[in-house]
Amino acid sequence: MKNYIYILLLVIISGCQSAKVAKQNELQQLMNFMQGTYSSEKQSIEDKEYFNISLHMTPIWKSKGHYLYVEQAMFEKQDSPYRVRIYKVSQRNEEFISEIYTLKNEKEWIGKWKTPEAFDNLAETDIELKPGCEVILTKQSDGTFIGQTGKKTCPSELRGASYATSKVTVTPTQILSWDQGFDKDGKQVWGAVKGGYIFDKIK
């Protein structure tokens, strides 16, 4: 009887360890999907309501966890990105959380996605969390990751907005991102109207 209980415990422990490893593999898979250089050029050609936007997502601080440096810019204004961020990607049970950080001296880091080792000189005290703006993702049966922010949790003052929302789908070859800003009455004041931007991974 004792041997049976011992074996049963081993099976349970082994199963838990296997599940943990599988989840860690999914976290790394999400990171692999997200990193890269993207463009919405194809969408902008097919639909003139969308701009040609470039998106760079580069892994940094590998010894500290799963971090990405992110730059987003109009294609013709690569040296003046309108969004400079750091994402911290982690897991919580069946969910994957992408926390959003701003950089205090962001102009100093523009273009550094080409040399990610430069971020070894960036201190964690030089970035600031945007509370409530994290994107919560779950893995789907087809292998994609889909998620969004809380409905009214992410504050925004851009163009008269009161809060912002983000809906994201991550696949091996694309990132679909729909960012929108709303005023206090729930009226949309910025962002795409018909649907999100389709960013194709180009490298």
FENBEL-V899294 format. One record per helix or strand. SS is the DSSP state (h for helix, s for strand). FROM is the first residue (numbers start at 1). LEN is the number of residues. If there is no record, write none. Layout:
ss={SS;SS}
from={FROM;FROM}
len={LEN;LEN}
This chain:
ss={h;s;h;s;s;h;s;s;h;h;h;s;s;s;s;h;s;s;s;s}
from={2;36;41;53;67;75;83;95;106;112;124;127;135;145;154;158;163;174;188;197}
len={33;4;6;8;8;3;10;9;4;10;3;3;5;4;2;3;8;9;4;5}
